[in-house]
Amino acid sequence: MYLGQLKKLLDENGISVGDMIEVCFKGVSKKGTLMPKNDFSGSKTITLKLRNGYNIGISIDVLETIKKIEGWKENDDSNRTKKSELFDKNKPKISMINTGGTIASRIDYRTGGVYALSTAEDILGNIPELADIAHIRGVAPFTKMSEDMDPLDWIKIAKEVAKELNNENRGVIITHGTDFLHYTSAALSFMLGNPGKPVILVGSQRSSDRASSDAAMNIICAAHAATGNIAGVNICMHGETNDSFCLLNRGTKVRKMHTSRRDAFRPINDLPIAKIWPDGKIEIINSNHRKRDDSPIVADVKFEPNVAILRVYPGADPGVIDYYVDKGYKGFVIETSGLGHVPTFARKSWIDAIRKYTKDGIPFVGTAQTIYGRLHSSVYTNLRILYHDGGAICGGDMLTETAYAKLGWILGHTQNIEEIKRLMLTDFAGEITKRSLPETYLY
């Protein structure tokens, strides 16, 4: 019945995919961008992307009128300020390293998909407010979604950051996907040695085609942080669901805590370092951070990628450890229960496997499944068996992701089990705190 009817309707009105159109149905008027379908000839609905970023489907059964408002213009840069006109060379000099992710993506109205912007300049041109903050140089070593990243990518980023920071830049911004953002921030914290200049990682939870996108504000706040006096590797993202301020969180003490909220990145077992407003106001919350200095930045990128994260749970089989060891893995981070437990007197005890491989020089680092809080190695008998007799390393209040990055970095430098233990318990970049403060819980 509907075969060809919708396609004919679109053709008669000169409407193509990507056009801005207005439709009326049931007395309601809606404006939006026509999204693609595999076959309009066999469809009975049209899909519009509204200005708020959401899609709506409308059946031709209820469609009253349809008209084209504006056509889609391929590569239309008429409203974008050219880079040569955008930046004042008298402003503080910073670099923006674009690695991809939602923050560096736009909707493709021909396919309906979101694609990565190809260069850092694309991002810069979309946010003219940056011209009032800094003179920004764009660098794009690669472009990929963060779930596709691995330690080799961290090495590339670390080398690029060191090069840019040693090139008279006040700081560096790294645009990055949010899923694995906190893994990268932890790895860079160790590879760059808690640098004396700002290294600000930034992402967005919602792509730039949505009215609720957090991309522009996050980058603007990150630019203020990159020109400021707070050094080290930090993440700058929305501090609350409104467009009010961003939180600057330590790269080793931050975690993505929600799949889609704009304020998903929260400090864990620590306070945020600062609040940053889009107008440049910075309020220091946590004075325990490195201050800016002009010391050279060295990228120490030796890294052992064969490190695994394991999680204990009721009935968990320790045979998984044998599997990874047979695959050549050199170290393990175990997300433990409670204060640091693994199955001990259980039918499937983990103790013998951990003790055996620790004696062979393979380290096991305990972290907390609870996310918040710290482990204690002596409170219960089972803890003493694991950490004192079994040789495991008690990770204190380190996050699992941070311990993973740290262990891989340490194993890139030494295979001596005693030295590994010493270094894992050494605080390099604020990853271990001496005291658990009650105000850090659910900040």
C-alpha positions in Angstrom: 0.0 0.0 0.0 2.8 2.4 0.9 5.3 1.2 -1.8 6.8 4.4 -3.3 4.3 6.7 -1.7 6.8 8.4 0.7 9.6 8.6 -1.9 7.2 10.2 -4.3 6.1 12.7 -1.6 9.7 13.7 -0.9 10.6 14.0 -4.6 7.6 16.2 -5.3 8.7 18.6 -2.6 12.3 18.6 -3.6 13.4 17.1 -0.3 16.6 15.1 0.2 18.3 13.5 3.1 20.0 16.2 5.3 17.5 19.0 4.4 15.8 21.0 7.1 12.1 20.4 6.7 8.8 21.3 8.5 6.0 18.8 8.9 2.5 19.1 10.3 0.5 16.2 11.8 -2.4 16.1 14.1 -2.3 19.8 14.4 1.3 19.8 15.5 4.2 21.4 13.6 7.8 20.0 13.9 11.0 21.2 12.3 14.0 19.0 11.9 16.6 17.4 9.6 15.5 14.6 7.4 17.4 11.5 8.5 18.3 8.7 6.0 16.6 5.3 5.5 17.9 2.3 3.6 14.9 2.4 1.3 12.4 5.3 1.3 10.3 3.5 -1.4 9.4 0.7 1.1 8.9 2.9 4.1 5.9 4.6 5.6 7.6 6.8 8.2 10.0 9.7 8.0 12.6 10.4 10.8 13.5 13.9 11.8 16.4 15.0 14.0 15.0 17.8 16.1 17.1 20.8 17.2 17.4 19.3 20.7 19.3 16.4 19.2 16.6 13.8 19.5 14.9 11.9 16.7 11.2 11.6 16.0 9.4 9.3 13.6 6.2 10.3 11.9 3.9 8.0 9.9 2.5 9.2 6.6 -0.8 8.0 7.9 -1.0 11.2 10.0 1.1 13.5 7.9 -0.8 16.6 6.8 1.9 18.9 5.2 5.6 18.7 4.5 7.8 21.4 3.2 11.5 22.1 2.7 13.0 25.0 4.7 16.7 24.7 4.0 18.8 22.4 1.9 21.8 20.5 3.2 25.1 22.0 2.2 28.1 19.7 1.9 31.2 21.1 3.7 29.6 24.4 4.4 32.2 26.5 6.3 30.5 29.8 5.6 29.7 30.4 9.3 33.0 29.2 10.6 35.8 31.5 11.4 39.0 30.5 9.5 41.8 29.4 11.7 44.1 32.2 10.5 41.5 34.7 11.7 40.6 32.9 14.9 43.7 33.0 17.0 45.7 35.9 18.4 49.4 35.1 18.5 49.7 37.3 21.6 47.5 35.0 23.6 49.0 32.2 25.7 50.2 29.4 23.5 48.8 25.9 24.0 48.4 22.8 21.9 45.3 20.7 21.3 45.9 17.0 20.6 42.9 15.4 18.9 42.6 11.7 19.4 38.9 11.4 18.5 35.8 10.3 20.5 32.4 11.9 20.8 33.9 15.3 21.4 35.5 15.2 18.0 32.4 13.9 16.1 29.6 15.3 13.9 26.4 13.9 12.5 26.5 12.7 8.9 23.0 13.4 7.6 23.6 11.3 4.5 24.1 8.1 6.6 22.6 9.0 10.0 25.8 8.1 11.7 28.2 10.1 13.8 31.7 10.3 12.3 35.0 11.6 13.7 36.3 15.0 12.7 39.4 14.6 10.7 41.6 17.3 12.2 42.0 19.3 15.3 41.3 22.4 13.3 37.8 21.2 12.8 37.2 21.3 16.5 38.9 24.7 16.9 36.8 26.3 14.2 33.6 25.2 15.8 34.3 27.0 19.1 35.3 30.6 18.3 35.2 31.5 22.1 38.7 29.8 22.3 40.1 32.9 20.5 39.6 34.9 23.7 41.6 32.4 25.8 44.6 31.1 23.9 46.5 30.8 20.7 46.0 27.1 19.9 48.0 24.8 17.7 46.1 21.7 16.5 47.8 18.2 16.4 46.1 15.0 15.3 48.4 11.9 15.8 45.5 9.5 15.2 41.7 9.5 15.4 39.8 6.6 17.0 37.1 6.0 19.6 38.5 5.4 23.1 37.2 1.8 23.3 39.6 1.0 20.5 42.7 2.4 22.3 45.4 0.3 23.8 48.8 1.1 25.6 50.5 1.7 22.2 48.2 4.7 21.8 49.1 6.0 25.3 52.7 5.9 24.2 52.0 7.9 21.1 50.0 10.5 23.1 52.7 10.7 25.8 55.4 11.4 23.2 53.3 14.0 21.5 52.5 15.7 24.8 56.2 15.9 25.8 57.1 17.3 22.4 54.4 20.0 22.6 55.1 21.0 26.2 58.8 21.3 25.5 58.0 23.6 22.6 57.2 26.7 24.7 53.5 25.8 25.2 51.9 26.7 28.5 49.9 23.5 28.4 48.2 20.8 26.3 44.6 19.8 25.8 43.9 16.2 24.7 40.4 15.6 23.2 39.5 12.0 23.9 36.5 9.6 24.0 35.0 9.3 27.4 34.7 5.5 27.8 38.5 4.9 28.5 39.4 8.5 29.3 40.4 7.8 32.9 42.6 4.9 31.8 44.6 7.3 29.5 44.8 10.0 32.2 46.2 7.5 34.6 48.8 6.1 32.1 49.9 9.6 31.1 50.3 10.5 34.8 53.0 7.9 35.1 54.5 8.2 31.6 54.9 12.0 31.9 56.1 11.9 35.6 53.4 14.2 37.0 54.5 17.0 34.7 55.1 20.6 35.7 52.7 22.0 33.1 49.0 21.4 32.6 48.0 18.3 30.6 44.2 18.5 30.4 42.2 15.6 29.0 38.7 16.4 27.9 35.7 14.6 26.3 32.0 15.0 25.8 29.1 12.8 26.7 26.9 14.1 23.9 27.9 14.8 20.3 28.1 18.3 18.9 24.9 18.0 16.8 22.8 17.9 20.0 21.7 21.0 21.7 22.6 19.4 25.0 26.2 18.8 23.9 28.8 19.4 26.6 31.6 19.6 24.1 32.1 23.3 23.7 31.9 24.2 27.4 34.2 21.3 28.4 36.9 22.5 25.9 36.5 26.1 26.9 37.0 25.2 30.6 39.9 22.9 29.6 41.6 25.8 27.7 41.4 27.9 30.9 43.0 25.1 32.8 45.7 24.6 30.2 46.7 28.3 30.5 46.5 28.3 34.3 48.9 27.4 37.1 47.6 23.9 38.1 50.1 21.4 36.6 49.9 17.7 36.2 47.6 15.4 34.2 44.0 16.2 34.9 40.5 15.6 33.4 38.2 18.6 32.8 34.5 17.7 32.4 31.0 19.0 33.5 30.7 19.4 37.2 26.9 19.1 37.2 24.1 18.5 34.8 23.6 22.2 34.1 26.0 24.3 32.0 27.5 26.0 35.0 31.0 24.8 35.7 33.5 22.0 35.1 35.4 20.0 37.6 39.2 19.6 37.2 39.9 16.1 38.6 43.3 14.4 39.2 44.1 12.0 36.4 44.8 9.1 38.8 41.7 9.8 41.0 38.8 10.1 38.6 36.4 7.7 37.1 33.4 7.7 34.6 30.5 6.9 36.9 27.5 7.1 34.5 26.9 6.0 31.0 25.3 9.3 29.7 25.1 12.0 32.3 27.2 15.1 31.5 28.6 15.1 35.0 29.7 11.5 34.8 33.3 12.0 35.8 33.7 12.2 39.5 36.6 12.3 41.9 37.1 9.0 43.7 38.8 8.9 47.2 39.9 12.5 46.6 38.4 16.0 46.2 38.4 17.7 42.8 41.4 20.0 42.3 39.2 22.9 41.2 36.0 24.2 39.8 36.4 26.0 36.4 33.8 28.3 34.9 33.5 29.1 31.2 34.3 32.8 31.9 37.7 31.7 33.3 37.0 31.8 37.0 38.9 29.1 38.8 38.1 28.0 42.4 40.7 25.8 44.0 39.2 23.0 46.1 42.1 20.8 46.7 45.5 22.5 47.3 47.3 19.1 47.0 48.4 19.4 43.4 51.6 20.2 41.5 52.1 23.8 40.7 53.3 25.0 37.3 57.1 25.1 36.7 59.4 25.1 33.7 61.1 21.8 34.2 61.6 19.7 31.1 59.0 17.1 30.3 60.3 13.6 29.7 58.1 10.9 28.2 59.0 7.7 30.0 57.0 5.3 27.9 58.4 1.9 28.8 55.2 -0.2 29.3 54.4 -3.9 29.6 51.0 -4.4 27.9 50.5 -8.0 29.2 48.7 -7.0 32.4 45.2 -8.3 33.2 42.4 -7.1 35.4 40.5 -9.9 37.2 37.4 -9.7 39.3 36.5 -12.1 42.1 32.9 -13.2 42.6 31.1 -16.1 44.3 32.4 -19.3 42.7 35.1 -17.6 40.7 37.6 -20.1 39.3 41.3 -19.3 39.9 42.0 -21.3 36.7 41.6 -18.0 34.9 45.0 -17.0 36.3 46.6 -20.1 34.8 45.0 -19.2 31.4 46.5 -15.7 31.4 49.9 -16.9 32.6 50.0 -19.5 29.8 49.2 -16.5 27.4 52.3 -14.7 28.7 50.8 -12.2 31.0 53.3 -10.6 33.5 51.0 -9.1 36.2 47.5 -8.9 37.5 45.2 -6.4 39.2 42.5 -8.1 41.1 39.3 -6.3 42.0 38.7 -7.8 45.5 35.7 -7.9 47.8 35.4 -6.0 51.0 38.7 -4.8 52.5 40.7 -6.8 49.9 39.5 -10.4 50.0 39.7 -13.2 47.5 38.2 -16.6 47.9 40.5 -18.1 50.6 38.9 -21.2 52.3 36.4 -21.6 49.5 35.9 -24.7 47.3 37.8 -22.8 44.7 40.5 -20.9 46.6 42.6 -18.4 44.9 45.4 -18.4 47.4 47.5 -21.3 46.1 47.6 -19.9 42.5 48.5 -16.4 43.8 51.2 -17.7 46.1 52.6 -20.0 43.4 52.9 -17.3 40.7 54.1 -14.6 43.1 57.1 -16.8 43.9 57.7 -17.0 40.2 57.9 -13.2 40.1 54.4 -12.4 38.8 52.8 -9.6 40.9 49.2 -9.5 42.0 47.8 -6.1 43.1 44.5 -5.9 45.1 42.0 -3.1 44.5 38.5 -2.5 45.8 35.4 -3.6 43.9 33.5 -1.0 46.0 35.3 1.8 44.1 35.3 4.0 47.2 37.4 3.3 50.3 40.7 1.5 50.8 42.0 -2.0 51.4 43.6 -3.1 54.6 46.0 -6.0 54.7 45.8 -7.1 58.3 42.2 -6.7 59.6 41.1 -10.3 58.9 42.9 -13.6 58.8 42.1 -14.0 55.1 43.7 -10.7 54.4 46.9 -11.7 56.2 47.0 -14.9 54.3 46.7 -13.1 50.9 49.0 -10.1 51.5 51.5 -11.3 54.1 51.7 -15.0 53.4 50.5 -15.1 49.7 52.7 -12.2 48.6 50.0 -10.0 47.0 50.3 -6.3 47.0 47.7 -4.3 48.9 46.7 -1.4 46.6 45.3 0.9 49.3 42.9 3.3 47.8 44.2 3.1 44.2 41.5 2.8 41.6 41.5 -0.4 39.5 42.1 1.5 36.3 45.0 3.4 37.9 46.6 0.3 39.3 46.4 -1.4 35.9 48.2 1.5 34.2 50.7 1.8 37.0 51.6 -1.9 37.1 52.1 -2.0 33.3 54.3 1.1 33.5 56.4 -0.4 36.4 56.7 -3.8 34.7 58.1 -1.9 31.7 61.1 -1.0 33.9 61.7 -3.9 36.2 60.8 -7.6 36.7 62.1 -7.8 40.3 59.2 -8.7 42.5 60.4 -6.8 45.5 61.1 -3.7 43.5 57.7 -4.0 41.9 56.1 -4.1 45.3 58.1 -1.0 46.5 57.2 1.0 43.4 53.5 0.0 43.5 53.3 1.4 47.0 55.1 4.6 46.1 52.9 7.6 45.3 54.0 9.0 41.9 51.1 11.2 40.8 48.6 11.4 43.7 47.3 7.9 43.1 47.7 6.9 46.8 46.3 9.1 49.6 47.5 8.8 53.2 44.0 9.4 54.7 40.5 8.7 53.6 38.5 11.9 54.0 34.8 11.6 54.6 34.0 14.5 52.3 35.4 12.6 49.3 32.7 10.0 49.3 30.0 10.6 46.6 31.3 14.1 45.9 
